[in-house]
Amino acid sequence: STGSAAAVPINAEFDIAYVTPVTLGTPPQTLQLDFDSGSSDLWVFSSHLPTSQIRGQEIYAPNKSSTAKLLDGHSWSITYGDGSGSRGNVYTDNVTVGGLMVERQAIECAQQVSSSFTSEAHIDGLVGLGFSTLNTVSPKSQLTFFDNAKGALDSPVFTADLKHKQAGTYDFGFIDKAKYTGEITYVPVNNDPGYWTFSSSGYAVGSGNFSASPISGIADTGTSLIYLPTAVVTAYYRQVQGATNSRSYGGYVFPCSATLPSFTFGVGEARFTIPPAYMSYAAVTPGSSTCFGGLQSSNGVGINIWGDLALKVAFVVFNGGTPPTIGWAAK
Ligand SMILES: CCCC[C@H](NC(=O)[C@H](Cc1ccccc1)NC(=O)N1CCOCC1)C(=O)N[C@@H](CC1CCCCC1)C(O)(O)C(F)(F)C(=O)NC
């Protein structure tokens, strides 16, 4: 079997996140979920949430689904890198993504979400696509949608084709040759503790020479930007007039009028270049002439992250075979 579903940017201005329609239960309840290769819980806004925490999101009501079953005595609780979090109880039910159905998928129903989730009306929950070792359900941890689907897939892979300010796709079980050009460069994945961790072969700032120093980081569809070591980040912003690392804005900012260099990263012998226009993320506040950079330091994060800003200049194959690998191709 295979599946294919749209990845739609939630904000017309900036690619802060992408959501994908997912149907849950019988009769089908459709929610817009953020597919996140940086975590491994499938959780949703639910009928168990206080209404004060729901502001425009769609909810999943297990008691309206004839195929929902309570996973008795199980709970979950997760905190993300940006400080947001949620927790609740667990049901199993049918979950369908782009024509691909998994029966008895653990659906983690939120009983509490942090304020940043309540204020993000376009995200009704997450579909974790990290390794199932990261799942937070207790006392028995649960499998991700991908792990549950894997055995039935034509090939044990999913691919991400994210785009700038337009809908892309997540495909499951097959590699669509129409979505990329040239060859796919595969590199090893270290899935301990459970992220899609791979080693980039280096970077270049603008037309500068390529610095062939390996950078270990996670391929993370759930993170908006790129977070890399200070040496890389300072080399980049040294080329931006007026750039400063702002404590108040929590990262590198610069005058929106500044000329930005492109940023190139390597995967094996392959090279991927993020154009200058993508490297300015957004004005720090609407209408401000100070802009927030798409490349930020991983110092405070503890891990290097290749988020949507990097993923959207490539076609990426998340190969869940043995051993797992990750493939990057131009498009
Ligand atoms: C700095 C370290 C990473 C921060 C990263 N968050 C982000 O990248 C959020 C995503 C978001 C989008 C829309 C609305 C709200 C939040 N964006 C964000 O912090 N910014 C601030 C900087 O400008 C860009 C937007 C993160 O926690 N990613 C989670 C998944 C997100 C959690 C919040 C909701 C959206 C998904 C992750 O799973 O990918 C993770 F790997 F980082 C993680 O925490 N795993 C446990």
The ligand as a MOL file (V3000), in Angstrom:
LIG
                    3D

  0  0  0     0  0            999 V3000
M  V30 BEGIN CTAB
M  V30 COUNTS 46 48 0 0 0
M  V30 BEGIN ATOM
M  V30 1 C 14.2800 25.7020 19.0510 0
M  V30 2 C 14.1160 24.2190 19.1040 0
M  V30 3 C 13.0080 23.6430 18.3140 0
M  V30 4 C 11.7030 24.4620 18.3850 0
M  V30 5 C 10.6040 23.8170 17.5480 0
M  V30 6 N 9.4890 24.7440 17.3740 0
M  V30 7 C 9.4090 25.4860 16.2890 0
M  V30 8 O 10.2040 25.4880 15.3850 0
M  V30 9 C 8.1320 26.3440 16.2370 0
M  V30 10 C 7.0790 25.5620 15.4630 0
M  V30 11 C 5.7360 26.1760 15.5810 0
M  V30 12 C 5.0310 26.4210 14.4520 0
M  V30 13 C 3.7680 27.0020 14.4920 0
M  V30 14 C 3.2240 27.3260 15.7130 0
M  V30 15 C 3.9310 27.0950 16.8850 0
M  V30 16 C 5.1770 26.5150 16.8160 0
M  V30 17 N 8.4230 27.6400 15.6050 0
M  V30 18 C 9.1610 28.5420 16.3240 0
M  V30 19 O 9.5820 28.2940 17.4450 0
M  V30 20 N 9.3860 29.7590 15.7180 0
M  V30 21 C 10.1460 30.7800 16.4380 0
M  V30 22 C 11.2450 31.2750 15.5400 0
M  V30 23 O 10.6740 31.7190 14.3070 0
M  V30 24 C 10.0340 30.6510 13.6050 0
M  V30 25 C 8.8780 30.1130 14.4030 0
M  V30 26 C 10.0130 22.5720 18.2210 0
M  V30 27 O 9.7900 22.5740 19.4090 0
M  V30 28 N 9.6940 21.5790 17.3460 0
M  V30 29 C 9.0300 20.3710 17.8150 0
M  V30 30 C 7.6450 20.2260 17.1510 0
M  V30 31 C 6.7870 21.5290 17.2210 0
M  V30 32 C 6.2760 21.7920 18.6520 0
M  V30 33 C 5.3480 22.9960 18.7110 0
M  V30 34 C 4.2020 22.8420 17.7470 0
M  V30 35 C 4.6520 22.5960 16.3210 0
M  V30 36 C 5.5950 21.3990 16.2620 0
M  V30 37 C 9.8880 19.0860 17.4540 0
M  V30 38 O 9.1710 17.9200 17.7790 0
M  V30 39 O 10.1820 19.1520 16.0430 0
M  V30 40 C 11.2390 18.9940 18.2670 0
M  V30 41 F 12.0030 18.0660 17.6690 0
M  V30 42 F 11.8580 20.1680 18.2660 0
M  V30 43 C 10.9660 18.5520 19.6840 0
M  V30 44 O 10.7700 19.3920 20.5390 0
M  V30 45 N 10.9890 17.2250 19.9060 0
M  V30 46 C 10.7630 16.6970 21.2140 0
M  V30 END ATOM
M  V30 BEGIN BOND
M  V30 1 1 1 2
M  V30 2 1 2 3
M  V30 3 1 3 4
M  V30 4 1 4 5
M  V30 5 1 5 6
M  V30 6 1 5 26
M  V30 7 1 6 7
M  V30 8 2 7 8
M  V30 9 1 7 9
M  V30 10 1 9 10
M  V30 11 1 9 17
M  V30 12 1 10 11
M  V30 13 1 11 12
M  V30 14 2 11 16
M  V30 15 2 12 13
M  V30 16 1 13 14
M  V30 17 2 14 15
M  V30 18 1 15 16
M  V30 19 1 17 18
M  V30 20 2 18 19
M  V30 21 1 18 20
M  V30 22 1 20 21
M  V30 23 1 20 25
M  V30 24 1 21 22
M  V30 25 1 22 23
M  V30 26 1 23 24
M  V30 27 1 24 25
M  V30 28 2 26 27
M  V30 29 1 26 28
M  V30 30 1 28 29
M  V30 31 1 29 30
M  V30 32 1 29 37
M  V30 33 1 30 31
M  V30 34 1 31 32
M  V30 35 1 31 36
M  V30 36 1 32 33
M  V30 37 1 33 34
M  V30 38 1 34 35
M  V30 39 1 35 36
M  V30 40 1 37 38
M  V30 41 1 37 39
M  V30 42 1 37 40
M  V30 43 1 40 41
M  V30 44 1 40 42
M  V30 45 1 40 43
M  V30 46 2 43 44
M  V30 47 1 43 45
M  V30 48 1 45 46
M  V30 END BOND
M  V30 END CTAB
M  END
